[in-house]
Amino acid sequence: MKFQAKWISQFAFLLLILLLVFLCSLSIGYANTSFIKVIEVFLGQSDATMSLIVLKIRLPRILACMIGGGSLAMAGVLLQTLTKNPLADSGILGINAGAGLVIAIMVGVLDITNPASLALMPFLAILGALLTICTVYAVSYQRHQPIRPIRLIISGVGISSLLSGIMVSIIANLDIGKTEYIVSWLSGKVTGGNWQTLVIFTPLLIITWGITYWRSYRLNMMMFSEETSITLGLNIKNERLWTLILSTTLAALSVVLVGNITFVGLLAGHITHRLLGNDHRLILPASMLIGMILLLIADTIGRSLLVGTGIPTGIIISVIGAPYFLYLMIKTA
């Protein structure tokens, strides 16, 4: 009972923080307002200008940050479970870069304002991300030896850098409008903050959240040694494949929404493990909430406190996440 009361209070605390950050983010920006006026907008008691600012400009961007941040966090937890490595993250393992290369090619070849192209983007981004993580695993593989976490990280960083270089070469042959879009994506600027993109991507991500949570018990079994997991009746190869597909899908769809943002999965996953242990029935939803909070705070700082600087959300997250990554790397070395 004490344990149950503890995690209920922790979830309640996270939800309260998320609500406060959500209201703050809606309230501040180029045109600051109050919590009361924001609530009046949702009650239909506000003027047309304030309704336009809150409902058409701020709310879609905030929802994109929440959905993208929560999905990146869940992807981080899955990758950390898969690799048994607290340093694992979709950006570090090259998944973001793989999805980004597909996005860059699509931007160069297709008209991304076309609804058909926009609907096709998530599936091609997932394909690019899956091919990339499979390449990372192939490069890391040593015959008759388990994959070493550090080797996996180094392979991921190397392939991610290679794909980023290819993206830069693609940019060199595009017009200024398409170049700005890809550069904004690479730097972690929220690009999916509109209702059209949210309508396409949100259902796909919510379905993936549900499938991921449904596999919580199997993910718990994967935390044991391979021999113990097999003894308990787990098909370890199938579960690794499922975990890889789900984590890649979550990350690929997220980066289309919020750009090339790294370290959210690493930060949220590690914080959640420290707070709630290793039970995926708890850490998956908790990490999702923490990911939402982290990305929403970073985006709010970029929009309000750093007005005029043009600093993307991804840069702010990296300023926080990079030192933490180095700390974990030194600690686990």
N, C-alpha and C positions, 0 to 999 in steps of 0.2 A: 504493500500500500504506500509506503514511504517513497519507493522508487516511482510508482505511478504518479503520485502527487508532484514529485520533482519534475518529471518530464512534461506534465500538464502545465505546470507553472512556467517552464522554459518556453513551451510553445506559445502560451498566452503572452509572454514577454516579447517574443519575436513578432507575433502578430500585431501587438501594440506598437512596437517600433516601426514596423512596415506601414501601418496606418498613419502614424505621425509623419513619417518621411513622405508618404504619398500625398498627404494634405499640404505639407510644406512645399513639395515640388510643384503642386498645382497652384500654389499661392504666390510663389516668387519667380521672377524672370525679368524680362525687359519692362514689363508693366506689373509692379507688385500689387498684391491685393491681400485680403484677410481670409482666414478660415471661414468666417461667416458668409462672405460674398461667394466663396467657392461653393458652399453648401446651398446658397440661394440659387446658384446656377442649376444644380441638380434638382432643385425643387421647382424650377421654372419661374422663379421670382426675380431674376436678374435681367439687366438690359441686354440688348442684342450684341453690343461690342464685347462685353465681358463673357457672354455665352460663346461667341466666336473664338475668343482667346483660349478659353478653358477647354471647350469641347472639340474644336477643330484643329487647334495648334498644339496645346500642351498635353491633353489626355492621350491622343494616339501615341505620342512619343514616350510618355510615361509608361503606358501599357507595353510598348515594344521593349523598353528597358526591363520591366518586370518579367515579362515572358522570356525574353532572351537571357537575362541574368539567372533566372531560376533554372532554365534548361542547361546553360553552361555549367552551373553548379552541380546539377544531377549528372551531367556527362563526366565531370571531374571525379565524383564519387565512384561512378562505374569504372572509370579508367584506373583509379587508385585500387579498387577491389581486384580488377583484372590483373594488374601488374604487381599487386601487393607492395606498392611504392607510393609514399605520400607526396612525391614530387610530380606525379603524373597529372597532366592537364592537356586539354585538346589543342591549345596553342603550342605548347612545348613539343607535343608528339607529331605536329605537322598537319593535324586534321583541319585546322582553320585555313592553312595555306592551300591545302588541296581543294577545299570548297571555294576559296578565293580565286584560284586559277581558273576554275570553271566559270565563276562569275565574270572575271576579266574577259575571258573568251566570248561569253554571251554578250557582254556590253559592247565588245568590239564588232561582233557579227550581227546581232539582232537589235531590234528596237525594244528596249526594256520597258517602255511605257505601254506597250501592247499587252493587254490582259493575257493573251495566249502565251507570250514569252514569259510573263511574270508567273503564270501557273506552272510552266515547265521548269523554271529555275530551281525550286526546292529539290526536285528529283535528280537533276543533273548535279547539283551541289552535293547531294548525298553520295552519288556515284563517284565524284571526284575525291571526296573525303575518304570513302572506303578504299579506293585504289591507293591513296596516299598512305593510310595507316597499314595496309597490307604490305606496301613497299618498305615501310619502316620496320615492320616485323621481319620481313625477309632479310633486310640488311643486318638486323640485330641477331639473326638466328645463327647459332653454332651447332653443328651436328653433335648429337648425343650429349648436349649440355642444356640446362635451363637458360632461358633468356635472362641476362643480367640487367637489372633496372638501370644502372648507369649507362650501359651500352645502348639500351633502348632510348634513353633521354638524349644521348649524343647523336644517335641516328636521326631522331625526330628533329632536333635542332638543325642538323646539317641539311636534311631534305627540305625542311621548312625554308631555310635560307635559299636553297636552290630554286624552289618554286617561286619565292618572292622575287628572285632575280629574273626569272622568266616573265613574271607579271610586269616588271619594270620595262623589259624589252617590248612587251605588247603595248604598254602605254606610249612608247616612243612613236608608234605609228598611228595613233588615234587623234581625233580632233579634240579641241580644248575642253568641250563639255563632257565627253566620255572620260577624258584623262582626269578631270577634277573628281568625277564620281568614283573612279577606281582608287585615286589617291586618298580620298575621304574614307573609303572603305578600309584601305590598308592601315590608316592611322587610328581606326576605331571610332569613327564618327557614326552616330546612329542614323542609318539610312532608310529604315523601314517604319518610320514614325508617321504612317498615314493609314487611314481606315482600309483602303484597298488592299494593301500588303497584309495588314493584320487579319483580314477576313480569310485570306488564302492560307496563311501560315499558322494561325492560332489553333484551328481544329487539328491539324497534323501534329502539332506539338502536344496538345492535350491528350490525344490518343496515345502518343509515345510515352507521356508521363504515366498514363494508366497501365500500359503494358509493363513499364519498368517497375512500378510499385507492385504489380501482381507477381513479379519474379523475386520479391524481397527475400522469401524463404530460401530460394536457391542461391541468391547472392550471399546470404549468411553462411551457407554451407561452403561456398567458394573461399571463405576467409580461413578455413582450415587448410592443412597440408593436402597435397594432391591425393595421397594415399588414403587419408581419412575421408575426404570428400567422396572418393570412389566407393569406399567401404559403406558409406551412408546411402549409397544408391544413386549418386549424382553422375550424370553423363557429362564429364568435365569438358570434353571437346565441344559438345553442343552448347553448353552454358557459356563457354568462352566466346563462341561464335555469336550467340545471342547478345552477350554483353558488349561485344565489339560493335555489332550492328546498331544496337540501341544508343550507345554512347556517341557513335559517329553520326547517327541521325539527329540526335539532340543538338550536337555541336554544329553540324552543317546547317541546319535550319536556323539556329540562333544567329550565326554569323551573317547570314543574309539579312536578318532583321537589324542587328546592332553593330555590324562591322567586325573587323578583325581585332577582337578583344581577347586578351590572354589573362591568365592568373585568377580569373573569377572562380573557376573550378578548383584550382589549387587552394585558394584562400578559404572558400566556403566548405570544401571537403575536409580540410584539416581542422578548421574551427569546430565543425559539427562532430567529428570524431572525438575531439577533446571534450566537448560538452556532453555527448550522449552515447559514447562508446561505439560499438560496431554493428548494432542491430539495424539492418537496412529498413525495417518498418518504421523506425524513428528518424534515422539520419537522412533518408531520401527526402521526405517532406521538409525536414528542418534545414537541410542544405539548400533546398529550393528557396525557402524564405530568406536565408542569409544571402544567397546570390542576388535575389531581388533587391534586398536592402543595399548591398554593396554597389550594384550598378546604378541604382536610383540615386544614391548619395553622390556618386562620382558624376553622373549626368547633371544633377542639380548644381553641384559646385561649378561645373563647366559652363552652365547656362546663366548662372546668377552671379557668383562671386568673381568669375573670370570673364565677365562680359567684355567683348571687344578683342580678346586675345586669340579667339579661334582655336583654342586648345580642345582637341576631341576627347570624348569620354574615355577611350582606350588608353590615352596617354596618362590620364589621372589614375586609372586603375594600375597601370604599369609602375607608376611612381610608388604606389603602395605595395604592389605584388612582387616586384623584382627584388627588393631587399629581403622580403620574407622568403622568397625562393632561395636566395643565397644562404640565408640563415638555416633553412631546412636542409640544404645540400651539405653544408658544413656539419650539421648535427648528425646526419645519416651517413656521412662518409666513413 
